[in-house]
Amino acid sequence: MGRTPRDLAQALGTIARRPTPALVWRDGPERVELSGRVLVNWVEKAAGLLVDELDVTASDLVTVSPVPHWRLVVIALAALRAGARVEFTHHPEPDSVVHAQLETAPDDDAAAQLLLVVAEPALAFACAGPLPDGAVDFCDEARGMPDVYSGFESPDPTEGALASGVAHGTLLDAAVDAAQGSGARTVHLPLTEGWGDAELLRLLGTVAGGGAVLLTARPEDATPEVLAQEQADA
């Protein structure tokens, strides 16, 4: 892996050099596999969208629906890349500048200034239906963003990164601790209870350490046959 990354930007740079799988998503018949290079490309495009088009700045609060979906964690990582603070919730407070949610599982009481709506199907280029007034279609807009995030603001290491109290300066250390020395293996991360800080940190720490993560949305997606097929540790 070379030099040990000190922060999220360096970790993403290391992950981007991997042509091997970093993330696998399974939800019923749907299977999505992202190499390290492709995963980081999604994160970089999403960070550009947040900063250049949605005016997210360092220390802003970006809320993300905890509904299980791989694109929502891409947005969470992108917000952290931009120096924002991330909270997984169905009930964002008014100080949230952006709230990301799945098109098929909207948060009706979202109070954020702006909604970022994510299409559910893996191959979708845009949301299927009309969006609420002022909302932004993540898949449609992110595709047109540059492949490399060019934001100039660096996160303040003392500023909060996650609702659990992890700061930007300790984000990568917390992620490595959460990965529990998983090494270059494929680790199964079930999302039956949805996304949260613990899941995000474990994913980041595992992938930054050279491993891969198998995400499953439902218990029936994690059969022994699936785990064997993906060569994933329970």
N, C-alpha and C positions, 0 to 999 in steps of 0.2 A: 504493500500500500504506500510505501515511501514515507515522507515526513508526516508526523501525526498532525491532523488539522487542529487549529486552535479555536476556530469559530465556525459558524454555520456557512459563511461564504466559502471558506477553505474546504469544508467538508463536502459541499456541493461540487466544488471544482474537482475533488478526488473522485466522487461518485460519477461525475460526468465522463470520466475516462474509462468507465466500465462498459464493455459491450455485452456483458452477461446480465441475466435477469436480476433486478433489484426488488421488484414488486410484482406480485401476481394477485389478481382480484378474481374471486369466484362468487357468483350469485346465481344459483340455479344453473341453467344451461350457459350462462354468460361467463366467459373467461377472458381476462385481459392480462397480458404480460408486458411489462415495461422494463427495458434494460436500464442500467444506470444513466446512460446517455439520454434516453428518451424521457425518463422521469425528471431529470434536471431540466431538460428542455421545456417541459410543461411548467415546472416551477418558475423558470426564468420568464417565460411568456406571461404567466399569471402575475408575477411581480411587476412586470412592465405595465400590464393592464391596470393593476391597483394604483400604481404611482402616476403613470403618464395620463391615464384616461379618467380615473376615479378620484384623483387628488389625495390619495392616502399618503400621509407623511409619518416619519418616525415618531413613535410614542402614541399614535392614534390607536383607537380600539377597533379591531375588526372581529366581528362575531361570526361563528360558523355553526350551522346546524349539526348536531351530533348524529344525525341519521347516517347509517353506514353507506359510504360510497367513496371510491378511491379519489374522485375528482375533488371532493371536499377537503381531503387532507392535502392535496396539491395546493389548494387555495390557502390553507393554514400555513403551510411551509413558505408559500410566497409572501404572505403577510409578515412572517418572521424575517424573511430575507430583506424585506423593506424596512425593518426596524419597528414594525407595529406591534401592538399587544394583541394576543389572540385569546378568545374565550369561546368554548363550545357551549352553546345554549339554544334552546327554543324560544327564549324570552329576552331578546337583547334590550339593553337599556337605551334611552335616547342618546347617550353620548357615543354609541357605536356609529362610526361613520359609514360602514358597509356591513351588511349581513348577507352571508352566502347560504343558500338553501337549495335543496333538490326541487326540480320542477314538480315532481309527483308527490312531494311531501312538504308543502309550503307551511311556514309558520305564520298563522293568520294575524298574530298580534305583534309581528316584527315592527319595532319602533325605530329601526335604523334610518339614517337619512337616505340610504340607497340600498336597493336589493340587487344582489348578484345571483342570478338563477342558473342552475346547472341542469343540463339535460341528463336523463338517466341512462339511456342505451349507450353501449360502448362505442359504437360507430357513428353516433349522432353528431352532425356538424352544427346543429342549432336546436333550440327548444321546439317542441312539437306544436304548442299552442300559443295564443297571445299572452303577453306578459303584463303584469300590473303597470300602470302608468309610471314612467320614469325608471323602470327596472332595466337591468343590463343582462343580455344573454351571454353567459360566460364562454360557452363553446364557440359561438359565432365570433365574438370579439377577440378572444385569446389567440385564435388561429392567425390573425393578422399582425400580432405583435412580434417584435424582433426576437431572435433565438437567444440572445444574450441580454440579460438585464443590465441597464446602464445607469441605474440610480446613483446619485452622488452622495446621498445621506447615509452615513454609517450609523448603525444602532448604538445608542448610548449603553455601555455595558452595565450601568447601574439601573437602567430602566427595566420595568417588568416586561417579561415576554409572554408568560402564561398566567392564567388565573390562579394557579396553585402557588404562585410566588416565585417561580423560577425567573431569574433576570437574564437579559441577553448575554451578559458576560459569563454566565454559568450554564447556558443552555446546552452546549455540546457536552460538557462534563455530566450534566444531569441525564442526557440521552445515553451516554456511554454506560453510566451506572444502571439505567433502566434496562439496557440490553443484556445485562447480567453475563457478560463475557460470551455472548452467543457465537462469536467467531464467524468464519466464512461458511455458515450453514444457512439453510432455509428454515425460518422460524414461523410457526403457525400463530397468527394473531386473530382470534375470533372477535367479531364486532357485534355480537348478539345484543349487547347493551349500548352499542353506538360508540362514537368517537369521544375521547376525553384526553386530558393532558397525559395520562399514563400511557395510553395507546400511541399517541403521537411521539412521545419521547422514546418508547421502545422501538417504534418503527425507525425513527431517525438514527438511534444508536446502533441498531442492527445493520442498517444499510451503510452507515458511515464506517462500520467496522469490517466491511467486506462481505457481509451476509445478504440474504434476501428475505423478504417477508411475504408470506401467503396470508392474504386477508380473505375472510369468509363472512358473508352477511348473515347467514342463518346456521343453526346447528346442523341441519340436513346437508349443508354444503361442505361439511368437514367430516365426511365418512372416512373410515380407515383406508378405503380404496383411493379416495382423493389425496389423503396425506401421503400414501405410498407413491401415487402417481407424481406428486409434486416433490417427493423426497423431503418432506417437511417434518420437523420435530414438533411434537405436540407441546 
